[in-house]
């Protein structure tokens, strides 16, 4: 079979080919491309692919339909809202994702960015280099606070456990309650109660029609004045214009944001860029070196090898 990797998986090509070696040794062909936004070039590259691999680049229906031999798509990403799944269904293409590769990386960024904001690390770095002192900086702790976790899948569950380790009490809201978390002392409640009571609110939900705009102006109005919003999930889950307005007016305490309505680079007039008390990052939560290698193994060892064996691993459709 011809396996086409349509964009870099942030792993050196030599390493990627080494990971895929059992597949190529078995006679499968592996073609690796750098990302291009040229739709016509994308069509050319997928034209005779049997198996296609992408990460988080948008995959349009016209590109999928141009892949006449395509039978299987492995998305090297947890989310899949950037793929035209309807075109995959129309053409009987099986789809898998790479859930699980970032379950260490993302929770670590949740707390790294939160501590950076609470301890004023970014501005104090400049102050120190300019010969200043801590005077005038605000310093806060996680210990003893209420930590809200929206979504307790693999990533949200890890966030909850780390919050407990910091000495916070944890509130959670999820479609499915985790019995292990409950045994550890996590209290499940409604979304509104979580928002009203939490000092820190970590968003860990996938983007679906029901979660788009979940944290909107009305929900933000329920938050404590000192509340800090942490979004390392998907950008459109939060109304970032409403969030920026709340930050600028002092309605809430701060925000740590790794995901936006669009992929960075952001326009210079993007609302959150001028909002105070923020730590903003260009979508790096998933992107540790270790996570990139981990997801490559999921793509080749689990998903593609499984498909060739007749198993549908990490099924999306």
ABEGO torsion letter per residue (X at the ends): XBBBBABBAGBBAAAAAAAAAAAAAAGBBBBBBBBBABAAAAAAAAAABABBBBBABBBBAAAAAABAABABBBBBBABAAABBAAAAAAAGBBBBBABGAAAAAAAAAAAAAAAAAAAGAAAAAAAAAAGBBABGBBBBBABGBBBBBBEBBAAAAAAAAAAAAAGBBBBBBBABBBAAAAAAGBBBBBAAAAAAABABBBBABBBBAAABGABBAAAAAABBAABBBBBABBAAABBAAAAAAAAAAGABAEBBBABBABBOBBBAABAAAABBGBBBBAGAAAABAAAAAAAAAAAAAAAAAAAAAGBBBGBAX
